[in-house]
Amino acid sequence: MTHKSQLSYTILTSIVLILCCLNSCAQNKTVFASDSLKQKRNDSLQTKVTNTSPIPHTLKADSIINYAKKFIGLNYRRGGTSNRGYDCSGFTMMIFAKYGTRLPHTSAGQGLIGVEVNTKNIQKGDLIFFRGRNRRGSRIGHVGMVVSEKGKPVVFIHSSVGDGVRYDNLDSPYYRKRFVKVTRVVRWEQ
C-alpha cells in the first residue's frame, strides 16, 4: 500500500468511525436487568477479567484471542459495553480497544472498517459478520471474532443473545445461512 493510499484509507476510516460513533450515541440503549444468579457469575468474571497483563508491544492474534476467552460465559446485555454484559459489537469493540484499535459500537459500522477477506484466507483475529435475525435481509446485524487457525473450520467468539459470550462454528446451519463477510481490521503477526 502506497503512502498516499494508506493516508486516504486512514482518513476514510476516521470519517466512518466518527459517523458510526455519532449514530451509536443517538440510539436509545435499553438495558435489561438480569437475575441475581447471573449477576453473581458476571461479577466473578469481572474480577477475573480486570486482572490482566499489560498490552504487548507487538500485536499477535493469540494475545487478543486469549483476552477475549476470559469473557466466555459472560451474559449478553443489549447495548452493553461493560463487564456486566456485552452486546455483539460492544464485545468486539472492547476487545480491540484493549489492544489500541477503536471500533464503532454497531456491527454494521464495524463491517465498514478494514479490508474484506476471501473465505480461503480467513485467519485468527478477523471480524466475521452476519445478517440480523431476518436472514433474508441484507443488513449486517451481528459480529464476532475468528479464533480458528487459517485453513481450519471457522470458529468464532461472540456475544450471543441467548447464551452470552461463547464460541460458534460458521459451518452450523444457523450461521452459514446468515453469513455476510469477514474483514481484517489489523495486520496480525501470526
C-alpha positions, 0 to 999 in steps of 0.5 A: 500500500502506497503512502498516499493510499494508506493516508486516504484509507486512514482518513476514510476510516476516521470519517466512518468511525466518527459517523458510526460513533455519532449514530451509536450515541443517538440510539436509545440503549435499553438495558435489561436487568438480569437475575441475581444468579447471573449477576453473581457469575458476571461479577466473578468474571469481572474480577477475573477479567480486570486482572490482566497483563499489560498490552504487548508491544507487538500485536499477535492474534493469540494475545487478543484471542486469549483476552477475549476467552476470559469473557466466555460465559459472560451474559449478553446485555443489549447495548452493553459495553461493560463487564456486566454484559456485552452486546455483539459489537460492544464485545468486539469493540472492547476487545480491540480497544484493549489492544489500541484499535477503536471500533464503532459500537454497531456491527454494521459500522464495524463491517465498514472498517478494514479490508474484506477477506476471501473465505480461503484466507480467513485467519485468527483475529478477523471480524466475521459478520452476519445478517440480523435475525431476518436472514433474508435481509441484507443488513449486517446485524451481528459480529464476532471474532475468528479464533480458528487457525487459517485453513481450519473450520471457522470458529468464532467468539461472540456475544450471543443473545441467548447464551452470552459470550461463547464460541460458534462454528460458521459451518452450523446451519444457523450461521452459514445461512446468515453469513455476510463477510469477514474483514481484517481490521489489523495486520496480525503477526501470526 
